[in-house]
Amino acid sequence: MKSDEKRSQRLNYLLKCYLSNPQEGALYLRAKQMGVSDSTAKDYIRTVIIQAHKIYSK
């Protein structure tokens, strides 16, 4: 599996988690459970929150 495919799957999973429980702390813990670094987890959180705001604004 390519790294961009893995990232996409992780982001989709985190987006589902965030939409059901919109708390950054819980989202960060989920990202860290995936075995990513702190900076990658924070990047995932920013990306997921932006995507969620786009969904909510529709």
C-alpha positions as CSV (number, residue, x, y, z in Angstrom):
1,M,0.0,0.0,0.0
2,K,1.3,3.4,-0.9
3,S,1.9,6.0,1.8
4,D,-0.7,8.4,0.3
5,E,-3.3,5.6,0.3
6,K,-2.5,4.8,3.9
7,R,-2.8,8.5,4.8
8,S,-6.1,8.8,3.0
9,Q,-7.5,5.8,4.8
10,R,-6.3,7.2,8.2
11,L,-7.8,10.6,7.5
12,N,-11.2,9.1,6.5
13,Y,-11.2,7.0,9.6
14,L,-10.4,10.0,11.8
15,L,-13.0,12.1,10.0
16,K,-15.7,9.6,10.9
17,C,-14.5,9.6,14.5
18,Y,-14.5,13.4,14.7
19,L,-18.0,13.7,13.2
20,S,-19.3,11.3,15.9
21,N,-17.3,12.9,18.7
22,P,-16.0,16.4,17.8
23,Q,-13.3,16.7,20.5
24,E,-9.7,17.4,19.5
25,G,-8.3,15.5,22.4
26,A,-10.1,12.3,21.5
27,L,-9.0,12.7,17.9
28,Y,-5.4,13.2,18.9
29,L,-5.5,10.0,20.9
30,R,-6.9,8.1,18.0
31,A,-4.2,9.4,15.7
32,K,-1.5,8.5,18.2
33,Q,-2.9,5.0,18.5
34,M,-2.2,4.6,14.8
35,G,1.5,4.8,15.6
36,V,2.2,8.2,14.0
37,S,4.5,11.0,15.4
38,D,3.2,14.0,17.3
39,S,3.6,16.3,14.3
40,T,1.8,13.9,12.0
41,A,-1.0,13.5,14.5
42,K,-1.4,17.3,14.7
43,D,-1.4,17.5,10.9
44,Y,-4.1,14.9,10.7
45,I,-6.2,16.8,13.2
46,R,-5.9,20.0,11.2
47,T,-6.8,18.3,8.0
48,V,-9.8,16.5,9.6
49,I,-11.2,19.6,11.2
50,I,-11.0,21.5,7.9
51,Q,-12.8,18.7,6.1
52,A,-15.4,18.6,8.9
53,H,-16.1,22.3,8.6
54,K,-16.5,21.9,4.8
55,I,-19.1,19.1,5.4
56,Y,-20.9,21.2,8.1
57,S,-21.0,24.3,5.8
58,K,-22.9,22.5,3.0
